[in-house]
Amino acid sequence: MRINRFFAVPAVMLAAQFSWAQVKVDPKENLPPIVKSFVDEVNNNSQLEGMAYELLDGIGPRLVGTPEMLAANEWSAEKLRSWGIEANLQQFGTWKGWQRGTTHVDMVFPRVKSLSATQLAWSPATKKAVEAEVIILPKVSSKAEFDKWLPSVKGKIVLMAQYQKIGRSDEQIKEFATPELYEKLKAEKEQATKDFVAYVKNIGYDNNTLPEALENAGAAGIAISNWTGIMGANRIFGAKTSKIPMIDIDVEDYGMLYRMAEKGAQPKIKIDAQSKVLPEAKSFNTIGMIKGKEKPDEYVILSAHLDSWDGAQGATDNGTGTLTMLETMRILKKYYPNNKRTIVIGLWGSEEQGLNGSRGFVADNPQIIKGTQAAFNQDNGTGRVVNISGQGFVKAYDYIGKWLDGVPKAVRTHIKTDFPGMPGGGGSDHASFVAAGVPGFSLGSLNWGYFGYTWHTTKDTYDKIVFDEVKNNVILTAALAYMASEDPEFTNREKRVMPKDDKGNPVQWPEAKEPKRSSKDYK
């Protein structure tokens, strides 16, 4: 049977189904009329897809210190102003300035092949293309042996990451292999990983110090392959070099180069990376505010980080969280004109380097923090919200439970709650508020392959967004913000008695940390 690969009818039908789906409200539900207005607006006048195009396709990835990050700050502030919402950029620090350029990586010997590769963030550019032999790390067992080998890297491009013998996902192997073969291959992979970790430890280096040692020894470049284990997806983080290019190569091409080098074929590659080092850049949060009409000094905060890594577009980390909070603000402004408390949106910068934007906001705005009723944060992908924890606040059940009563049943039915729960220690920006003793809640989303496929990878793009799931989250967030704003009582901040760890010592409440105000000490 001949299959036409160009017309994927099932995919088109599926996309149509996504666009037709709506959140349905049972007429018998006793919802506040304003919440029903939120649902109608999301179902019939959503702005999510248009904003996603502007942010993700238009501006693209938003690495701290880049012109694109500043463009995203300015875009989001202007978007809020266009809806009649007061908005400004609040500086919390500076970061090394950098901008990605074109990158071409080709194998030029023993044959010619264009390679699938990405320059790592902040990697130095090549003033002119670097062409050199590719070598692998030596098979040694001590730092003395390794250091004796180090001078041989001069003028070479070093493959620094673990070699992956099999470039298939675990799920695919499990689907097709016999049980015996699956267990064999799984054990071999686990052992190879253990062996590589032990190797790096034995030679006396780590992921930060090994690139520095290779660079200082005169290497012409460094290549890694930070493969996720899912075909086609590699994670892109920051370079650990200051003078030579550092690139990530897809697992398939990396494995080919590795085998060639190991077999003595002396492969050569050519790297042409035209990034730009720019002056020190100011780092901002985008802050929007709808003043409260009755209790203007009490606040409901809508939280999401605007920055991203830049291997792709930062669509699910955290474009979806950003879009959720922007759309929520638009709807609140339109349908909730007499908001009792002040509604704040915080779109944070430099979350990826340690929650720096939200920690900066907490440190720099003590009066807002003192009066914060609740902060709602969304940061783990495109899926519908399915988890809300009390974050260790003893009375969280009393108010979260009450607020969820104002959420349409079709939305809240998916959500599991955990009270009092444990305080978030640093995984996302709600932790900045929790550490300061403020009820900050993570709106935990359904996975949709987030950690394996899109988190910090080359595949975190617009097409991975499921907009109907995001619409669900807009309705939830708008309803929670409305209910929290209307609540006659200020939230109780009593903390739980913390449990003991494995050694019998009490677990400590997370400590409020100062943000990194610059990239000077960042590794």
C-alpha positions as CSV (number, residue, x, y, z in Angstrom):
1,M,0.0,0.0,0.0
2,R,1.4,3.4,-1.0
3,I,1.2,5.9,1.9
4,N,1.0,9.6,1.0
5,R,3.4,11.2,3.5
6,F,2.4,14.8,2.7
7,F,-1.3,14.7,3.8
8,A,-1.6,13.5,7.3
9,V,-5.4,13.6,7.6
10,P,-5.6,12.1,11.1
11,A,-3.3,14.9,12.4
12,V,-5.4,17.6,10.7
13,M,-8.6,16.1,12.3
14,L,-6.9,16.0,15.7
15,A,-5.9,19.6,15.4
16,A,-9.4,20.5,14.5
17,Q,-10.7,18.6,17.5
18,F,-8.3,20.6,19.7
19,S,-9.6,23.9,18.4
20,W,-13.2,22.9,18.8
21,A,-13.0,21.7,22.4
22,Q,-14.5,23.9,25.0
23,V,-14.8,23.9,28.8
24,K,-18.4,23.1,29.5
25,V,-20.1,24.4,32.6
26,D,-23.1,22.6,34.0
27,P,-26.0,25.1,34.2
28,K,-26.9,23.7,37.6
29,E,-23.4,24.6,39.0
30,N,-23.6,27.4,41.5
31,L,-20.7,29.4,40.1
32,P,-20.1,33.1,40.6
33,P,-21.4,35.0,37.5
34,I,-18.0,36.5,36.9
35,V,-16.4,33.1,36.7
36,K,-19.0,32.1,34.1
37,S,-17.9,35.2,32.2
38,F,-14.3,34.0,32.4
39,V,-15.3,30.6,30.8
40,D,-17.3,32.3,28.0
41,E,-14.3,34.5,27.2
42,V,-11.8,31.7,27.1
43,N,-14.2,29.5,25.0
44,N,-15.1,32.2,22.5
45,N,-12.4,34.9,22.4
46,S,-9.1,33.3,23.5
47,Q,-6.0,35.4,22.6
48,L,-3.6,32.5,23.4
49,E,-2.6,31.4,19.9
50,G,-2.0,34.9,18.7
51,M,0.2,35.7,21.7
52,A,2.1,32.4,21.4
53,Y,2.9,33.3,17.8
54,E,4.2,36.7,18.8
55,L,6.3,35.4,21.7
56,L,7.6,32.1,20.4
57,D,7.8,32.5,16.6
58,G,8.4,36.2,16.7
59,I,10.8,36.8,19.6
60,G,11.9,33.2,20.1
61,P,14.0,31.9,23.0
62,R,14.6,34.2,25.9
63,L,18.0,33.6,27.5
64,V,18.9,36.0,30.2
65,G,21.3,38.7,29.0
66,T,20.2,38.5,25.4
67,P,18.4,41.1,23.3
68,E,15.5,38.6,22.9
69,M,15.0,38.5,26.6
70,L,14.7,42.3,26.7
71,A,12.3,42.2,23.7
72,A,10.1,39.7,25.6
73,N,10.1,42.0,28.7
74,E,9.0,45.0,26.5
75,W,6.5,42.9,24.5
76,S,4.8,41.6,27.7
77,A,4.7,45.0,29.3
78,E,3.2,46.6,26.2
79,K,0.7,43.7,25.9
80,L,-0.5,44.5,29.4
81,R,-0.7,48.2,28.7
82,S,-2.8,47.6,25.6
83,W,-5.4,46.1,28.0
84,G,-5.4,49.1,30.2
85,I,-3.2,47.5,32.9
86,E,-0.4,49.4,34.5
87,A,2.9,47.7,33.7
88,N,6.7,48.3,34.0
89,L,10.0,46.6,34.0
90,Q,11.7,46.2,37.3
91,Q,15.5,45.7,37.2
92,F,16.9,43.1,39.6
93,G,20.4,42.8,38.3
94,T,22.6,42.5,35.2
95,W,23.9,39.5,33.2
96,K,26.6,38.9,30.6
97,G,25.4,40.0,27.3
98,W,25.3,37.5,24.4
99,Q,23.3,36.8,21.2
100,R,23.1,33.5,19.3
101,G,24.1,33.7,15.7
102,T,24.3,31.1,12.9
103,T,26.0,27.9,13.6
104,H,27.3,25.4,11.0
105,V,29.1,22.2,12.0
106,D,30.3,19.8,9.2
107,M,32.4,16.7,9.1
108,V,35.0,17.3,6.4
109,F,37.1,14.1,6.7
110,P,37.1,11.2,6.0
111,R,33.9,12.2,4.2
112,V,31.7,15.2,4.0
113,K,28.5,15.4,6.1
114,S,26.6,18.3,7.7
115,L,26.1,17.6,11.4
116,S,23.1,18.3,13.5
117,A,24.6,20.5,16.3
118,T,23.8,23.5,18.5
119,Q,26.2,26.0,20.0
120,L,25.7,26.1,23.8
121,A,24.5,29.3,25.4
122,W,27.2,32.0,26.0
123,S,29.7,29.9,24.0
124,P,32.5,32.0,22.4
125,A,32.1,32.6,18.7
126,T,34.6,31.4,16.1
127,K,36.3,34.5,14.5
128,K,36.8,32.2,11.6
129,A,35.7,28.7,11.2
130,V,37.6,26.2,13.3
131,E,38.6,23.0,11.5
132,A,40.3,20.3,13.5
133,E,40.6,16.6,14.2
134,V,38.1,15.1,16.7
135,I,39.5,13.0,19.6
136,I,37.9,11.2,22.5
137,L,38.9,11.1,26.2
138,P,41.7,8.7,27.0
139,K,41.1,5.3,28.6
140,V,42.9,6.1,31.9
141,S,42.1,5.5,35.5
142,S,43.8,8.3,37.5
143,K,44.2,12.1,37.5
144,A,48.0,11.7,37.0
145,E,47.5,9.6,33.8
146,F,44.8,12.1,32.5
147,D,46.9,15.1,33.2
148,K,49.8,13.5,31.4
149,W,47.5,13.1,28.4
150,L,46.1,16.6,28.5
151,P,48.8,18.3,26.3
152,S,47.8,16.1,23.4
153,V,44.5,18.0,23.1
154,K,46.2,21.0,21.7
155,G,44.6,22.0,18.4
156,K,42.0,19.2,18.6
157,I,38.2,19.2,19.2
158,V,37.5,16.9,22.1
159,L,34.3,14.8,22.5
160,M,33.6,15.1,26.2
161,A,30.3,13.4,26.8
162,Q,29.4,9.7,27.3
163,Y,29.1,7.6,24.2
164,Q,25.6,6.1,23.7
165,K,25.8,2.7,22.1
166,I,22.0,2.7,21.4
167,G,20.2,5.8,20.3
168,R,16.7,4.4,20.7
169,S,14.4,5.4,23.5
170,D,13.8,3.1,26.4
171,E,10.1,3.0,25.5
172,Q,10.8,1.8,22.0
173,I,13.3,-0.9,23.2
174,K,10.7,-2.1,25.7
175,E,8.0,-2.3,23.0
176,F,9.9,-4.4,20.5
177,A,12.6,-6.4,22.4
178,T,12.0,-9.7,24.1
179,P,11.8,-9.3,27.9
180,E,15.2,-10.9,28.2
181,L,16.8,-8.6,25.6
182,Y,15.2,-5.6,27.2
183,E,16.6,-6.4,30.6
184,K,20.0,-7.1,29.0
185,L,20.1,-3.8,27.1
186,K,18.8,-1.8,30.1
187,A,21.5,-3.3,32.4
188,E,24.2,-2.5,29.9
189,K,23.1,1.1,29.6
190,E,22.9,1.6,33.3
191,Q,26.4,0.1,33.7
192,A,27.8,2.3,31.0
193,T,26.5,5.4,32.7
194,K,27.9,4.2,36.1
195,D,31.2,3.6,34.4
196,F,31.4,7.0,32.8
197,V,30.5,8.8,36.1
198,A,33.2,6.8,37.8
199,Y,35.7,7.6,35.0
200,V,35.1,11.4,35.4
201,K,35.5,11.1,39.1
202,N,38.7,9.0,38.9
203,I,40.4,11.6,36.6
204,G,39.6,14.3,39.1
205,Y,37.3,16.6,37.2
206,D,33.6,17.4,36.9
207,N,31.3,19.1,34.3
208,N,32.6,22.5,35.2
209,T,36.3,21.9,35.6
210,L,36.9,19.4,32.8
211,P,36.0,21.9,30.0
212,E,38.3,24.5,31.7
213,A,41.2,22.0,31.8
214,L,40.7,21.1,28.1
215,E,40.5,24.8,27.1
216,N,43.6,25.6,29.2
217,A,45.5,22.8,27.5
218,G,44.9,24.3,24.1
219,A,41.9,22.4,22.7
220,A,40.4,24.0,19.6
221,G,36.8,23.2,20.7
222,I,34.7,20.9,22.9
223,A,31.7,18.8,21.8
224,I,29.1,17.1,24.0
225,S,25.9,15.3,23.4
226,N,23.4,15.9,26.2
227,W,20.8,13.4,24.9
228,T,17.5,13.1,26.8
229,G,17.0,9.4,25.9
230,I,14.2,10.4,23.5
231,M,15.1,10.3,19.8
232,G,15.8,13.8,18.4
233,A,15.8,15.7,21.7
234,N,19.0,17.1,23.3
235,R,19.2,19.5,26.2
236,I,21.0,22.8,25.7
237,F,22.5,24.6,28.6
238,G,25.4,27.0,29.0
239,A,29.0,26.6,27.7
240,K,31.7,26.1,30.3
241,T,34.4,27.7,28.1
242,S,35.5,31.3,27.8
243,K,37.7,31.3,24.6
244,I,36.9,28.2,22.5
245,P,33.5,27.1,21.1
246,M,31.5,24.5,22.9
247,I,28.8,22.7,21.0
248,D,26.2,20.0,21.5
249,I,25.9,17.3,18.7
250,D,22.8,15.1,18.3
251,V,23.3,11.6,19.5
252,E,23.4,10.0,16.0
253,D,26.2,12.3,14.7
254,Y,28.0,12.3,18.0
255,G,28.1,8.5,18.0
256,M,29.4,8.4,14.5
257,L,32.3,10.8,15.3
258,Y,33.1,8.9,18.5
259,R,33.4,5.5,16.7
260,M,35.5,7.0,14.0
261,A,37.9,8.6,16.5
262,E,38.0,5.4,18.5
263,K,38.8,3.3,15.4
264,G,41.6,5.6,14.4
265,A,39.9,7.2,11.4
266,Q,41.0,10.7,12.6
267,P,37.7,12.5,11.7
268,K,37.8,16.2,11.2
269,I,35.0,18.7,11.7
270,K,34.6,22.3,10.9
271,I,32.8,24.7,13.4
272,D,31.5,28.1,12.3
273,A,29.7,29.7,15.2
274,Q,28.8,33.4,14.7
275,S,27.4,34.3,18.1
276,K,28.1,37.8,19.6
277,V,29.4,38.8,23.0
278,L,27.5,42.0,24.0
279,P,27.9,44.5,26.8
280,E,26.6,43.7,30.2
281,A,22.8,43.6,30.0
282,K,20.3,44.7,32.6
283,S,18.0,42.0,33.9
284,F,14.3,42.7,34.4
285,N,11.0,41.3,35.6
286,T,7.8,42.4,33.8
287,I,5.4,43.6,36.5
288,G,1.7,44.4,35.8
289,M,-0.8,45.6,38.4
290,I,-4.5,46.1,38.6
291,K,-5.1,48.2,41.8
292,G,-7.5,46.9,44.4
293,K,-10.6,48.9,45.0
294,E,-11.2,47.9,48.6
295,K,-7.9,46.5,49.9
296,P,-5.2,47.9,47.6
297,D,-2.4,47.0,50.0
298,E,-3.2,43.3,49.8
299,Y,-2.1,41.3,46.7
300,V,-2.9,38.3,44.6
301,I,0.1,37.5,42.5
302,L,0.1,35.6,39.2
303,S,3.5,34.1,38.7
304,A,5.5,32.6,35.7
305,H,9.0,32.9,34.5
306,L,9.5,34.6,31.1
307,D,13.0,33.6,30.5
308,S,14.1,30.3,28.9
309,W,17.1,28.3,27.7
310,D,17.6,28.8,24.0
311,G,18.0,25.5,22.3
312,A,14.5,26.0,20.9
313,Q,11.7,28.5,21.6
314,G,11.0,27.9,25.3
315,A,7.4,27.0,24.5
316,T,6.5,24.7,27.4
317,D,9.2,26.1,29.7
318,N,7.8,28.6,30.2
319,G,5.9,30.1,27.3
320,T,2.8,28.3,28.4
321,G,3.0,29.6,32.0
322,T,3.6,33.1,30.7
323,L,0.7,32.9,28.3
324,T,-1.6,31.6,31.0
325,M,-0.8,34.5,33.3
326,L,-1.1,37.1,30.6
327,E,-4.4,35.8,29.4
328,T,-5.7,35.6,33.0
329,M,-4.8,39.3,33.5
330,R,-6.6,40.2,30.3
331,I,-9.7,38.4,31.4
332,L,-9.6,39.8,35.0
333,K,-9.2,43.3,33.7
334,K,-12.2,42.9,31.3
335,Y,-14.7,41.1,33.6
336,Y,-13.6,41.9,37.2
337,P,-13.6,45.7,37.3
338,N,-14.1,46.0,41.1
339,N,-11.3,43.7,42.2
340,K,-11.2,43.9,46.0
341,R,-7.4,43.2,46.3
342,T,-4.6,44.3,43.9
343,I,-3.9,41.8,41.2
344,V,-0.2,41.6,40.2
345,I,1.4,39.6,37.4
346,G,5.1,38.8,37.7
347,L,6.9,37.5,34.7
348,W,10.3,36.7,36.0
349,G,13.7,36.8,34.5
350,S,16.6,34.4,35.1
351,E,14.6,31.7,36.7
352,E,16.7,29.2,34.9
353,Q,19.8,30.3,36.7
354,G,18.3,30.0,40.2
355,L,15.0,31.8,40.6
356,N,16.8,35.1,40.4
357,G,13.9,37.3,39.1
358,S,11.4,36.1,41.7
359,R,13.9,36.2,44.5
360,G,14.8,39.7,43.5
361,F,11.2,40.7,43.5
362,V,10.7,39.2,47.0
363,A,13.8,41.0,48.3
364,D,13.0,44.3,46.6
365,N,9.3,44.6,47.4
366,P,8.8,43.9,51.1
367,Q,5.5,45.7,51.4
368,I,4.0,43.7,48.6
369,I,5.3,40.5,50.2
370,K,3.9,41.5,53.6
371,G,0.4,42.0,52.0
372,T,0.4,39.0,49.7
373,Q,-2.8,37.0,50.0
374,A,-1.5,34.2,47.6
375,A,0.8,33.7,44.7
376,F,-0.2,31.2,41.9
377,N,2.7,29.9,39.8
378,Q,2.6,27.8,36.7
379,D,5.8,26.4,35.2
380,N,5.8,22.8,34.1
381,G,4.4,22.5,30.7
382,T,1.4,22.6,28.5
383,G,-0.8,20.1,30.4
384,R,-3.9,20.8,32.4
385,V,-3.3,21.5,36.1
386,V,-3.7,18.3,38.1
387,N,-1.9,19.0,41.4
388,I,-2.0,21.7,44.0
389,S,-0.1,21.3,47.3
390,G,-0.6,23.4,50.4
391,Q,3.1,24.0,50.4
392,G,3.4,23.3,54.2
393,F,0.9,26.0,55.3
394,V,-1.3,24.5,58.1
395,K,-4.5,26.3,57.1
396,A,-4.0,26.0,53.4
397,Y,-6.9,23.5,53.1
398,D,-9.3,26.1,54.5
399,Y,-8.8,28.7,51.8
400,I,-7.6,26.6,48.8
401,G,-10.6,24.3,49.3
402,K,-12.9,27.3,49.5
403,W,-11.4,29.0,46.4
404,L,-11.6,25.8,44.4
405,D,-15.4,25.8,45.0
406,G,-15.5,28.8,42.6
407,V,-13.8,26.8,39.9
408,P,-15.9,25.0,37.3
409,K,-16.3,21.3,38.0
410,A,-15.0,20.4,34.6
411,V,-11.7,22.1,35.5
412,R,-11.3,21.2,39.2
413,T,-12.3,17.5,38.7
414,H,-8.8,16.8,37.4
415,I,-7.0,18.3,40.4
416,K,-5.6,16.3,43.3
417,T,-4.7,18.3,46.4
418,D,-2.2,17.7,49.1
419,F,-2.6,19.4,52.5
420,P,-0.6,20.7,54.2
421,G,2.0,19.4,51.9
422,M,5.7,20.2,52.0
423,P,7.2,23.6,51.1
424,G,8.8,23.9,47.7
425,G,12.5,24.2,48.0
426,G,13.6,25.8,44.7
427,G,12.1,24.0,41.7
428,S,10.2,27.0,40.5
429,D,9.3,30.6,41.4
430,H,6.6,29.8,43.9
431,A,9.5,28.6,46.2
432,S,10.7,32.2,46.4
433,F,7.5,33.2,48.0
434,V,7.2,30.1,50.2
435,A,10.7,30.7,51.6
436,A,9.6,34.1,52.6
437,G,6.6,32.6,54.5
438,V,4.1,33.7,51.8
439,P,1.4,31.2,50.5
440,G,2.8,30.5,47.1
441,F,1.2,27.7,45.2
442,S,2.4,25.7,42.2
443,L,-0.3,24.8,39.7
444,G,1.2,21.5,38.8
445,S,0.4,20.4,35.2
446,L,-0.1,17.0,33.6
447,N,3.2,15.8,32.1
448,W,2.6,15.6,28.4
449,G,6.2,14.3,28.0
450,Y,7.6,17.5,29.6
451,F,10.7,16.3,31.4
452,G,11.7,13.8,28.8
453,Y,10.9,15.6,25.6
454,T,10.6,19.4,25.9
455,W,12.2,20.5,29.2
456,H,15.3,22.6,28.1
457,T,15.5,20.7,24.8
458,T,15.9,21.4,21.1
459,K,12.2,20.3,20.8
460,D,10.5,22.9,23.0
461,T,8.6,24.6,20.2
462,Y,5.2,26.2,19.5
463,D,3.8,22.9,18.1
464,K,4.2,21.2,21.4
465,I,1.5,23.4,23.0
466,V,-1.9,21.9,23.5
467,F,-4.0,25.1,23.6
468,D,-7.1,23.5,25.0
469,E,-5.1,22.4,28.1
470,V,-3.8,26.0,28.5
471,K,-7.3,27.4,28.2
472,N,-8.3,25.0,31.0
473,N,-5.5,26.5,33.1
474,V,-6.5,30.1,32.3
475,I,-10.0,29.4,33.6
476,L,-8.6,27.8,36.7
477,T,-6.1,30.7,37.4
478,A,-8.7,33.4,36.8
479,A,-11.2,31.7,39.1
480,L,-8.6,31.2,41.8
481,A,-7.4,34.8,41.5
482,Y,-11.0,36.1,41.7
483,M,-11.8,33.9,44.7
484,A,-8.6,34.8,46.6
485,S,-9.2,38.5,45.9
486,E,-12.8,38.4,47.1
487,D,-12.1,36.3,50.2
488,P,-13.1,38.4,53.3
489,E,-10.2,36.9,55.3
490,F,-6.4,37.3,54.9
491,T,-4.7,34.0,54.4
492,N,-3.2,32.3,57.5
493,R,0.6,31.8,57.2
494,E,1.1,29.3,60.0
495,K,3.7,26.7,59.0
496,R,3.5,23.0,59.6
497,V,5.6,21.1,62.0
498,M,8.3,19.7,59.7
499,P,8.9,16.0,59.6
500,K,12.3,14.4,60.4
501,D,14.7,13.2,57.8
502,D,16.3,9.7,57.5
503,K,18.8,10.6,60.3
504,G,16.1,11.7,62.7
505,N,16.8,15.5,62.3
506,P,14.0,17.9,61.7
507,V,13.7,19.0,58.1
508,Q,14.1,22.8,57.9
509,W,11.7,25.2,56.2
510,P,13.4,26.5,53.0
511,E,15.6,29.5,53.6
512,A,14.9,32.8,51.7
513,K,17.9,33.2,49.4
514,E,19.4,36.3,47.8
515,P,19.2,36.3,44.0
516,K,22.3,36.3,41.8
517,R,22.4,39.9,40.8
518,S,25.0,39.3,38.1
519,S,26.6,36.4,36.2
520,K,30.0,37.0,37.8
521,D,29.8,33.9,40.1
522,Y,27.5,31.8,37.9
523,K,28.7,28.5,36.7
